[in-house]
Amino acid sequence: MFKLFNMSNVRDSLLQKLDEDFFLFLWSVKDSATKLFKPLGLRPEQAFIIEMISRGQTHPKSISEVMQLEPSLLSHHLAKLEDAELIERELDPEDRRRTRLRLTKKGEKLLARAREAWRLYTARVLSAFEPEELDTLMSFLQRLIQAQEVQR
């Protein structure tokens, strides 16, 4: 007799294994990012915040929304970055009721160091991949990001 594959069971089994591996991978990346940015005096969230500011997300509300952080927690991170003289707050000239964030020269220099550290980390992690595999990985990551955006 022929055995019939139940594709639902195969998919469920694959999803369970992906779930386990993906969770471990995310935890490992978070741990690596923490260790990587610590010598720079940054937490991963703070590195992400200064990266976002450099990319034009200059209002605390928009950063809070992207990071899905409570405003009070974002405010805590911003205060630490401001105390370290990495960012400055200023009134938005287009809407004086809003605060706008900008990187200081010190913040720009630290961001450059953080980007280089991250680039070296990802280069090491991905060094065993062939260009075709990297292209496939990039496509999968873009699809995951899009799927995650839909879930928000």
Helices and strands as residue ranges (DSSP letters): H 7-37, G 38-40, H 44-54, H 60-67, H 71-83, E 87-92, E 95-103, H 105-125, H 131-151
